[in-house]
């Protein structure tokens, strides 16, 4: 069975500030995950990355076996606070 969410060695920077460092996350279909953390901890950044809204330079992110930035799977979206 392939992973639904497959994040490997993700590091993301806002300029020179590291927002996420060496993050790995693997979820199968039907798994549940709670994302909690302090303001500025990178929760929204991670969700934007998972939806393909942020380009990565370090690590890989696949949803349903596809690169989310180059080939976002149908139904994967990020509804941020900007709406």
N, C-alpha and C positions, 0 to 999 in steps of 0.2 A: 504494500500500500504506500503510495506517495504521500508526502506531507502536504497539508493544505497551506500552512504557513511555514516557511523555511528561511530563517534569518541566520546568517553565519558571519561571525567576526565583524559585525557592523560598528564602525566608528564614524561619527558625523560631527562636523564642526560648523559653528556659526562664526565665520571669520577665523580668528585665532582661538576662539573659545571652544573647547570640546563639550558638545552637548550629550553625546552618547559614546561610550568607549567599550570596545570589545564585546558587544552584545550578541548573544546567540539565543534564538527562540524557535522552538519547534512545536507546532500544533497540528493534530490530526483532525479530520472531520468529526464534528460533535464535541470536541474539547471546548472547555470554557476557560477564560483567562481574565483575571481582574488586574487592571492597570492602575496603580496608585502611586502617589509620590507628591512631594512638596511642589509648590509653584516654582517653575523654572527647571524642574528635574528632567524634562524631555518627553513627557507623555504625549503632548500634541505633536511634537516633532516625530516621534516614532509612528504615530497614526498617519501622519502625512506621508512618511516614507513608505509605509505599508500600502498606501493608496496610490503610490507612484507620483506624488506631487513634489518630491524632492529627489534630485539626482545624487547618487552616491559616488564617492571616490574610493571608499574603503569598505570591503565586505560585499555580501550579496544578499538580495531579498527576492524570494520567489513566492508567489501566491498561485496555488493550483499548478505548480510546475512552470510558471511563466515569470519572466523578469517584469516586475510591476511598472518600471519606468518606460521600458521600450515596447511592452506588449501587455498593457493592463487588462486583466481578465474582466469580462463583462460582469457588472454588478458590484465591482470593488470601487467604493467612493469614500471620500472624507468630507464630512459636513462639519466645517470648523465654525468658529465664533463669528466669522465675517458675514454670515448670512443674516 
